[in-house]
Amino acid sequence: MLINITNTDLDLSTEDPVRPAILMSWRQQQEIWAWIVDGQRQATVCVAWCDSVPDNEEVLLITPRGYKAVAYSIWSHSPGAGSKLIRALQAKLQADPMCEGIFTLSPPTEIARNFHIANGARVYRLNATTVNYQYAHDTVVTEQTIVGKTEI
């Protein structure tokens, strides 16, 4: 199940393998979403709302607030949970009339590429040290898209 994390006692920067340098105080000003199964967090994604798509971490931290959802870090503790999380988040954001698009700020690795492409994203822009992927925002993801689950 997709849950918005608001727990201020949680410090995700200590477990984030992608962007551990981003302070929890900054993350909490944005959004943190989790895929929860049996009360346990299986995967986590941090999302910033930006007025443009940042091309690196430094730009992310100073980009003015806007209507583009930028997933800047995602990690999983359970096989397949990251995919369920990103697809559920995509479905939620597609239903949000204020959301202008769903993008990522991803490392330029084969693992990141395979993950995002397999989950329906396309390369939006190649940057010097990152890759921006874009998820479709004009169609609604159905429950059938989330393999083996009907929870959204």
N, C-alpha and C positions, 0 to 999 in steps of 0.2 A: 504494500500500500504506500502511496506517495504521501509524505508528511513534510510540512514546512517546520524546520527546526528553529526554535526561538530560545532554547536553553542558554542562558548567559554564562553558566558555569562550565560549559563545554569548550575546550580549546582544540579545535580541529587542526590548527597549524602544526601541532605535534605529530599528527598522523597523515597529513596531506603529502603524498609523494611527488606531486606535480609542482605546487607553489607553496612550500612551507614558510617562505619569507613573508607572506602576506599575513599581517597581524589579525588576530581574532576580532579586535575592536573594529577594524575596517570591514571584515566579512559580515559582521552583525549589522552594519549599515546597509547591507545589500540583502541577498536571500541565500539561505542554505536549505537544500531539499535532501530528503533521504528516502530510500526504499526500505521499508520496515516489514519484517516477517516475524510473526510470533513475538512481537515486542522488541526485536533485536534489529539494530541498524545494519543492513546488508551492503548498502552502497550510499555514497554521499556525492552531491554535486553543489558547487558554489556558483552562484549566478549574480552578475552585476548588471544593473540597468544603466545603459550608456546612451549618449546621444549620437555616438559613432562607434564603429567597430575598431577597437584598439589593436595595434600591431605588436605590442610587447607589454610586459608587466608594468614597466614604469608609466607608460601611457595609460594603461588600465586604471592605475591608482589616481590619476589626475583628470580623467575624462569626466565631463559634466554628466549629471544624471539625465537619462533620457528614456526612450521607449524601446530600445533594442536589448533583448536578453542575451547576455554574453556569458556562456558557461566557461569559466576560466580554470576550473579544476574538477575532476571527477575521479573517484577511486572506489574500489569494491573490496569487500571482505568475503564474498561468496561468488562462485562462478555463475555468470548470467545475470547477476543482480544489477550491474552497471547498465546493461542493455534495457532491462525492465525499467530502471529509473529514468534513463534519458528518453525512452519512448513515452512513459507516463507524463513526464515533464513537458514533452512536446505536445501531447494531447491537451494538457492543462493550458499551456500558453497559446495554443491555437484558438482556444475558446475565449481568450482575453482580448477584447477589442482595442485595448491600449497598446498591445504588443505589436511592434513594427517588424519583428523578425527574430529568429533564433540563430545565434552564431556561437562560435567557440573561440577561445584563445588557447591553442593547443601546441604542445611541443612538436617539433618536426621529426617524429619517430614513426617507424612502421607500425608499432602497436597502436598509437593514436590514430593513424590513418586507417588501419584496418577496422578499428572500433567504430569510428564515425561513419565511414563508408558503409559498413555492414548494417548500421542503424539508420541509413537513409539520408545521410548528409552528402553534400558535394563540397569540393574545394572552392572556397570563396576567394581567398587571396593567399599567396605565398609571401612571407615576410622574411627578413634577414635571420631571425631566430625563432620564429613561430609560424604556425599555419592557422588561418581562420577557415573553419568549416561553416557551412550554412545548412540548416535543417529546413525542410519544406514548411511553409507557413500558410499555404493557401488551401490545404485540405485537412480534414480532421483524421487523426489516427484513431482507428477503431480498437476495441478490446481484442479483436482477433489478431491484431498486429503484435500484441504482447504474448509471446509464445508461452503456452501452458497456464496462463492466468487470465482471469477476467476482472481483476481488481484495478480500478483507476480512480 
